[in-house]
């Protein structure tokens, strides 16, 4: 079998110090909270340019406290992927935050570039915990002053067994 690409690891010309420029492990207690943030959200960086030299992605954690929400924002030209670990995420997006969807543990959320959006913890009692990945080594968060189409309001579940509503 032949290959058209070089094998730098096997090459005597390879001078890359893999020991320090190879795989990096960032322990959960070493996440960096000194990153651009959005009101209502705690972000912590695990993988970015400053921490490990990542040039094409950013990864970290996001925590939103019970019954809290972020301000409206977008991430410029970056694509974002959110993976929900714990809790219930309600996303609002659009020019007036007029669209909504929810995600739970194990669900992925994709946010395209420049899309105005807001993350909401849909639970009144449980913290929302997520992993976040972006398509650049730098964090970009542009906070927006948007008046939503309607003020978010709690919607009670009404059915024959819960005639007065339930959560």
Residue pairs with C-beta under 8 A, 6 or more apart in sequence:
8 14
8 16
9 18
21 53
24 47
24 52
26 46
26 47
26 51
26 52
31 44
31 45
31 46
31 60
31 61
32 44
32 45
32 46
32 48
32 50
32 51
32 60
33 42
33 43
33 44
33 45
34 45
35 43
35 44
35 45
35 48
35 60
35 139
36 43
36 139
36 140
36 141
37 43
37 141
38 70
38 71
38 73
38 141
38 143
39 70
39 71
39 143
40 64
40 68
40 69
40 70
40 71
40 119
41 62
41 63
41 64
41 70
41 119
42 62
42 63
42 64
43 60
43 61
43 62
43 132
43 139
43 141
44 60
44 61
45 51
45 58
45 59
45 60
45 139
46 59
46 60
46 61
47 54
47 57
47 58
47 59
47 60
48 54
48 58
48 59
48 60
48 137
48 138
48 139
49 55
49 137
49 138
53 137
54 137
55 136
55 137
56 135
56 136
56 137
57 133
57 134
57 135
57 136
57 137
58 78
58 132
58 133
58 134
58 135
58 136
58 137
58 138
58 139
59 131
59 132
59 133
59 134
60 131
60 132
61 129
61 130
61 131
61 132
62 82
62 119
62 128
62 129
62 130
62 131
62 132
63 127
63 128
63 129
63 130
64 70
64 87
64 89
64 119
64 120
64 121
64 127
64 128
65 121
65 127
65 128
66 121
66 123
66 124
66 125
66 126
66 127
66 128
67 121
67 123
67 124
67 125
68 120
68 121
69 118
69 119
69 120
69 121
69 152
70 118
70 119
70 120
71 118
71 143
71 144
72 97
72 116
72 117
72 118
72 143
72 144
72 145
72 146
72 148
73 116
73 117
73 118
73 141
73 142
73 143
73 144
74 113
74 114
74 115
74 116
74 117
74 142
74 144
75 111
75 113
75 114
75 134
75 140
75 141
75 142
76 113
76 114
76 140
76 142
77 113
77 114
77 136
77 140
78 113
78 134
78 135
78 136
78 140
79 110
79 111
79 112
79 113
79 134
79 135
80 110
80 111
80 132
80 133
80 134
80 135
81 108
81 109
81 110
81 111
81 132
81 133
81 134
82 89
82 103
82 108
82 109
82 111
82 119
82 130
82 131
82 132
83 107
83 108
83 109
83 130
83 131
83 132
83 133
84 103
84 104
84 105
84 106
84 107
84 108
84 109
84 128
84 129
84 130
85 105
85 129
85 130
85 131
86 105
86 126
86 127
86 128
86 129
87 104
87 105
87 121
87 122
87 123
87 126
87 127
87 128
87 129
88 102
88 103
88 104
88 121
88 122
88 123
88 126
88 128
89 102
89 103
89 104
89 107
89 109
89 119
89 120
89 121
89 122
89 128
89 130
90 100
90 101
90 102
90 119
90 120
90 121
90 122
91 100
91 101
91 102
91 103
91 109
91 111
91 117
91 118
91 119
91 120
92 98
92 99
92 100
92 117
92 118
92 120
92 148
92 152
93 99
93 100
93 111
93 115
93 116
93 117
93 118
94 115
94 116
95 116
95 146
96 146
96 147
96 148
96 149
97 116
97 117
97 118
97 146
97 148
97 149
98 148
98 149
101 109
102 122
103 109
111 117
116 144
116 146
119 128
120 152
121 127
121 128
122 128
124 167
134 140
154 167
156 162
156 164
156 165
156 166
156 167
157 165
157 166
157 167
158 164
158 165
